[in-house]
Amino acid sequence: FNQPSKMVALLDVAASSTAAGIDANSPSAWSLLPDTCPEVVAALRTASVELSSCAEVSASVLGALTPKESSLVASLLRELGLPRLKWSSMLLSRVFSWAAASSQDLKSCQALMLAVIGRWRDMELVGNEECIEALQRIPFISTLGGDVLCPSSVLDPAVEQLRRLYGVGEHPGPFPEVRFLSAECRAVLHYRKELSYKELIERLSFLHNLEVERVDRELPSMASEVVAVAEGLVRYVAEHVAPAISDFEEATAISNAQATAAHQTPQEITSERPKQPEGGSGFWQAFATADFAGMLSSTFEAAAGSGPSDSPADAFGAKRKARAFSSDELLSIQSKLRTCSWLPPAPKPAGWPAEAPWKGSACGLCSADQVRLASEEFLVGMVRPLIGLTAAQPRSIGSAGGAAVTDGNAAIPTTMRLPRSFLESLGLAERPTDDLLNEQLAAVEAWACQLTAAKLEVHASWFSRCLYDHLYPAHFQKLKVAEEGYLEMRLLWVPQGGFVPISRVARQAIEFPPYLVRAPAELSEKVPELWAQIK
């Protein structure tokens, strides 16, 4: 370049890793870098990205050239007729592969990726799905926990529900640092909006380990920030995980029934039909001649959303609507949901006496076999912790519940019911056992014995509501009451006299020996089995 004492080449071919495959004498083997976004080119040079077969004049040479010499260089490049690369092909063939496997300086790699993202539109990459997908697999996102992950492994901090699942302990969650949350980054990087299988299992194990630690240290209750994370996980599982488990179980049942029907012969199906009366006609004749096996098979195929299936996973794939978990993962998750101690006990409901025992106030996180439903507060609230969703959280789940009930200046949170799919995933659909009802009744009677006459009168309406509306109808069942001697040692709540033996309760009060107490009239309507035994 007009410097006879020096040899200046477009590229040091001998030092190139691809020199063996390049004909240095053939201009067609070389190409030029894109002529847009010079700051990205500068970031490529800073990161020392190998750009084999790309012809360029180094910045040090260009800086020493006079305007006349620069025009000569430009004329030379034009005469060589080298093709100019597009940014999309260059990123896919050279830059992204280098970044994905790079052991180079992280700072330079991040600067290059941010430069590319910042000029995404100018590089004409908008709508280029191939480049977007490739970018998601490059590990360059620094997280709040100090990890470096690819965008597809990072959670979106804009999803409030995900942020509630972290924040306790030394692991703040796989959320990106602030510099990766710009508008340009959000337009290109696809952060996940749901937990992966490993992250969900990690959260369940995290809470379980904290509960084990609490028990070992004999702490009375769990820290409030841990309870907040557990409440967030309950809501997340109820919205995102339990429906997938329910879909999987439904699809499995359909697939199993379909397989059974496929192996049945028409004679076996016919033998299971109701017997036709002698001389029958009309409906039964039509039923007998119908191709019931074919009808049954087609019904199952339509329900499964596809043809015959060899495994439950095939039917599940159509049913789950792109859920993030496989069938094996769902089975593992369901096992963890039932065995880990991760469920937060519900607080005292509005209207529960302040002095009355509440099991949820004296325990930490619970496993599924330790809890009951929030709707069963009067049935087991004194002897078992309950689970539900508090009204302080968003109201997208549950049937009941509104704003928190205000008691003076303090807000008492109301608890909303959880969806059935969540309860079934924990195995909580059954009613309380008789032993639990007996425990609750004994706890209510024991608390009443601790109260003074004045306090007992203050809480009389609560006792009546708890016992007559809930506990007595569930406890005094018809078969039990009919058992000989069952009522002899039982106590009955009477608003005028507290708990008295049932043998001293009658339909009419008697103020002389044997001094019987009149049973409340509402007993006849609410607990008719017990009323029938009262004389």
N, C-alpha and C positions, 0 to 999 in steps of 0.2 A: 504494500500500500504506500508506494512512493518512498519507501525506506529501504534502500538497497542493502544496508548492513544487517537487516533483520528479516527473518522468515515468519510471517504471520499467517496462521492457518485458521479456517473456520472452526475446526474441531481437531483436537489431538486424537487422531484415529487409533494410534498405538495404545493409548491409555484407556480406550473404550472397551467395556466388557463385551460389546457386540461387534468388535472390529473384525473378527473372523468371518462374520456373515455379511459384511458390508463391502461393496465394491467402491473404494474411495474415488475411483476415476469416473464413476457414473453419477451424475447429478441427480438422477431419478431416485437414488437410494437415500437421499437426504430430504429433509423438510424444514420449513421455517416455523418458529413459534407463532402463536396468534398475535396479531398486532393490536389487540384491545387489552384493557386492564393491565397496565404495566406494573401496578403494585402487586398483582398476583405473580407476575413473572419474577419480580424482585423477591417475593416470599419463597418462590421455588428455588432461586439461587441461594438464599439464606439458609434454607433447609437442606441444601446440597442434594436435591433430588436428581437422580441420574436421568438425563435426557438424551439417551443414545440416539444417534442418527438425526438429532435436531441441530441444524446449522445456525450458529449465532456468533456475533462478534462481541467479545467480552466488553464490559463497561469500561475497563481501564484503557482499552484500545480506542473505543469510541470517544472517550474523554480527551484523548491526545490528538485527535484528528482535527484538521482545519475544515471549514465549510466545504472547500473544494475537494478535500480528500473524502469527506463524508459522502458527497455526491458521487464520487467515483466508486465507493463501496456499494452504494445503493444501485448504481448502474450495473455493477458486477453481479449482484444478487438477482437483478431483473433478468440479466442475460442468461444466468444459469437456469432460470425457469423453475426454481424449487417450489413445490406445492406448500401452501400454508395450512397448518393444522387447525382444526376446529377445537374449541375448548372441550366439548363433550367427548370426542374421541381421545383427546390427550389425557383427560382426567381418568377415563376408564382404562386406557391401555398403559399409562405410566404412573400417574399421581396416586390414584386410590390404592392400587396394588402395593405401591411403595409405602404408603401411610399405614395400611392394614398390617403389614409385616415389619414395620420399621422398628428398629431398636435405637433409632437416632434420638437426638435431644427432644424431649417432650415439648418443651417450650416452643421450639421452631416448628414442630409438627402442628401444634395447636394454632400458632400464628398463621401458618399456611392454610389450615382448614377454615379459620375465621375469615381470612382474606377471600377465600373462594366463596364462602357463604355470603359475605358482604357484597360481592359483585355478581351474585348468582343471575340476576336479571340482565346485567350488562354482558355477561358471558353467554347469553341466549340459552339458558338452561331451564327456564320456567316450563314446566310440563314434561320435562325429560325424566320419565319414571325410572329409566335404567340408572341414571346418575343418582337420582334420589334414593333408590333402594341400595345402591352401592355405598352411599354416604352413611346410611344407617348402620353399617357393619364395621365402621372404622372406629377403633378405640381412641378417642381424643377428648372425651367429656370428663372434666374433673368434677367429682361429686363432693357434697358437703362432708362426707365421711372420709375423704382423702383418697378414694379409689379413682381409677381412670377406666371408664366404661365406654362402650359404643352407644350411640343414641337409642338403639332398640332395647338396650338393657337399663335405661334410665327411666325413672318415674316422673310424670308430669306434676310439678308442684302446684299447678293451677287447679288440680283436682283436690278440693278441700278434704274429701273423704279419705284420700290417700295420706295427706299430711297428718290427719288425726291418728294414723297407725304408727307414727314414729315420734321422736322427740324425747324419749326417756332412755337413760343410759348413755353409753358411749357410741351408739350407732344411730346417727341422725337420719339414716335412710338414704337410698340411692337416688337423691335429688341433685340436679346440676347446680353448679355455682351460678352466681348472678350474671356473670359475663356470657353465659350460654343461654340467657333468657331474653335476648333482644328480639325485636320484631323480625329481623332477618333470620335469626336462628329458628324462631317458632314457625316461620313460613316454610322451612326446608326440613328441619329435624323433627322426626315423629317420636316424641316421648310417649311411653306407654301410659295408659289410663287404667290399667288393671294389674293386680299382682300376678306374678308368675307362680308356678307350683312351688318352687323352692322358697320364694319370698313368703308365701302364705304359711308354709310349714315352719319357716324361721320365726315368724311372728307368733304362731301358736306355741312353739317351743320356748320362745323368749318369755312370754307371760307365764307359762308353766314353771319355768326355772325360777322366776321371781317369787311365785307362790311357794315353791319348795323352800326357798331361802327364808321367806317370811315365817313359815312353820318352824324351821330349824332354829331361828332366832327368837321364836315365841313372841312375835309382835302381834298386838291385838287386831290390827286391820291393815289393809294395803294402802300405800300412798295414793293420794288423790290423782296425781298425774298418771300413775299406772292404771288406775281404774278408768280414767278418761281414754287411754289407749285401748283398753279392753272393750269399752262401750263402742268405740269407733270400729273395732274389729267385728263386734256382734252385728252392727249395722251393715258392714261391708259383706260379711258372709251371708246375711239374710237377703241382700240385694243381688249379689253376683255369684255366689257359690252354691247356696241351697237350691236355687232353681235349676242349676246344671245337674246337681245330684238327683233332683226329682225327675228331670227329663231322662237322665240315664236309667233310673230304675223303671220308669214307665216304658222306655224303649226296650229295655231288657225283658220286661214282662211280655210285651207284644211279640218280641222275637222268639221267646220260649214257647208262647202259645202257638205262634205260626209254625215253629218246628214240630210241635206236637201234632198239629192238624195235618201237616204234610206227611207224617208217618202213619196216620190213621187210614184205614180202609173204609170204603163206604159202608161195609157191613158193621164195622165197629161203631161208626157214627150212628148208624140206624139203631143199633142195640141200645144206645144211650138216649134215644128219643122217648117221650111219653108213649105208653101203649095206646094204640087206637081202639076205641070201643067196638064191640062186635057190630057189624052192619053199618059202620061209620061211613060217612060220605062228606062231601063238601070240603071243609077246611082240612080235615085229617087226610082225605084222599090226596089233595093237592100237596100237603106236607110230605106225605109218604113218597110221592113220585118226584119231589124236587131234588135237584142236585145240591144237597146241603153241604157236601164236602167242598164243592167248587165255590159256593157262596161264602163259606167260612174262610177258605184260602184267600179269596179276593178281598174279603173284608180286612184280613190281617195285613195284606200287602198294601192296601190303601192307607191303613192306619200307620204303618211303618214308613210310608212315603217312598217306598222302593219295592223292587221285586224280592224274591226269596233271599234270605240272608243266612250266611254260614255262622255268624257270630253276632252277639248283641251289639258289638261296636259298630257294625255296618248300619243297623237301624238307628243307633245313637248318633252317628255322624250326620244324618239328615235332620234329626230332631233337635240337636243341641244348638243349631244356628251359630256355628263358628265359635263355640265356647273355647276357652283357652286351655282346657284340661282334657287329657286322654282318659279313657275308662279306668285304666290302672291308677292313674293319679287321683281320680275322683274316689275310688275305693280307699286309697291311702288317706286322703283328706278326711273322708267320713270317719275313719278309724281315729284319727287325731282329734277331730271335733268331739268325739265321745269320750276319749280317755284323758286328754290334757285338761289341766286346771286353768281355764282361761276366761270363764264366764263371770262377769261382774254382778254381784247381788244388787237387786233393785233397792232404792231407798224406801223409807216409810212412805206409804201413800197418803194422800190428803185425807184427813178425817181419822187417821189412826191415832189413838191416845198416846200422848208423849210418854206416859209412864209405862205403857204396855210393852212387853217384850217384843222384839223384832229380830228374827234370826239373822237377817242380812246385815245388821249393824255390828255383829260380833264375829265376822268371818272375813276371809280374804276372797281371792278368786276361787271359783268352784268348777268341778267337772260336771258333765251332763247328768250323771247318776246322783248328784247331790242336790240338784235344784228342781224347782217346780215352776209353774207358770204364774205370771203376775196376776192373772185373773183369779187365782186361787188364794188370795191373801187371807180370806177368812177361814179357809179350809186348812191351811198349813203354814201361814205366815209366821207363827211363833216358833215353829220347830224346823222349818226348812227355808233356806234362802230362795228368793224368787228371781226370775229374769224377765226383762222386758226392755222396751226402748223409752227413754225419758223424753218428755216433751221439749226439753231444752235443745234437742237435736232436731234437724229438719224433719218435717212430717210427711215423708214420702212412703212410709211403711206403716202398716197397722190399721186397725179399724177405728178404734176409739182414740180419744185424746185430743186436747186442744192446747191452748196456752196454759202455762203453769198456774196452778191455783195459788192465790196470794193469801197468806195468813199474817195479817198485820203488815209489817214492812218486809217480812221474809217471804221469798217465793218457794213454795213447796212443789217440787217437780211431780208431774203426773206421769204415770207409766203406761205406755201403749202396748198393745198386744203384738206379738211377733207373727209373721206369716206362717201358715201351716207347713209349707215346704221346709222352713227352717226348723220347726219343732220336730218334724219327721226325720230330718237328717240327724238330729240329736237323740231320737227315740223317745220323745216326750209327749207323744200324742195320747197316751193312756191316762185315765183318771187316777187320782191319788189312791194309794192302797188303804185298806181298812186300818192297818197299823198306824199309818200316818194320821188318819182321822182321829184315832184314839189318842195319839200323842198330843194333837192340837187341842182336843177337848180337855185332856188332863192339864195342859198348860193354861188354858183359859180359866179353868176352875181354880188352879193354884194361884194365878194372879189375883183373882177375885178374893181369895182368902187373905191376901196381903193388904187389901184396901180397907180403909175405915168405912164406917157406915155412910159418912158424908160423901166420900169419894165414890163409893159404890152407887150412890144415888145420882151423882154427876154423870157417871158412865153407863147408866141403866139403858139408855137408848142404844148405845153402841153394843152392849151385850145382847140386847134383843135382836138387833139387826144381824150380828154375827151368828147367833145361834139359831134363831127362828127362820131366817132367810137363807142360810147357807149350811151351817155345820149340822144342825139336827136333821134336815131333810136328807143329807148325804149319809149321816151316821146311823140314824134309826130307820133302817130298811125293814120292809115287811117281814122278810124271813127271819131277821135277827130278833125283832120284837116278839115274834111268835114263839121263840125258843123259851123253854121253861126256865125260870130263874134268871133270865137275862136282865130284867129291869129291877131286880131286888136291890142291887148294890149301886144303882145309877142315881146320879143327881140331876135335877132339872132346874133350869133357870126360870125363876118367877120374879117379875119386876118388883113386886111388893115385898118379897122375902129373900131375894138372892138365890143361891143354890141350896136346894132342899132335896131330901130323898124323894124319889118318885112315889114311894109308898105313902107319903104325907100330902100328896097332891090329889085333889078331887075336882070334879066339875062344879061343885058348890062348896063354898067355904064353910067350915064348922068351927065355931069359936069355943067349943067345949071339947073335952076329951072325945075322940083322939086328936083334936086340934088340927084339922086339915086345912091346907092352903088351896085357894081356888086357882085352877089352871087358867091361863090367859085364853080368851076366846080365839085368838088368831092361831092357836095351836091346832085347832080343828081343821083349818084350811091349809096350813103350811106343812104340818106333819100329821096327816090323818092316821097313819099307822100307829103312832104313839097315842093320839087322842082316843083311839078305839080301845086302848088298854086302861085308860083312866076311868074310874067309876064315878 
